[in-house]
Amino acid sequence: MVETQLPIAVDLEVLSGTPVFRGTRVPVQTLVDYILDGETLEIFLRSFPTVRRDDAVRLLKHFNETLLAGAHC
């Protein structure tokens, strides 16, 4: 079975509802910030070992697909 659900959780009890990687307290925005600052995915994953590699990759692929879909409007 292929999992299509994004690995994001939003819960008012966790960081006041900030979107985080499911099962962690790591904000999704942190991954975006690392990439925008020129860091690699490997550095991000070493800095936040509770984030699973496949979840980070799935999220980055989703961002990429969403961006490309919007570019074809």
Phi, psi and omega in degrees: 000133178267128178276124181254346181288137179289149182277049184242139174236141175232117183216125181300339180277349181244111180051039176056032176090006176296133177299126181234163172294131182309133178081007180226180171245023182267114179298141176301323180302332180297319177298314179301315180298317178301312182295316179296332178277003176089008178280159178270165175299323180299317179297315178302311183295325177291325180285333183229075186294349177281346178274127178282140180304313182296329177291317179296317179295317179300319180292317178297320177297320178297314178302316180297312181297321179294317178298314181293324178296321179290333181287343182264012181285000000 
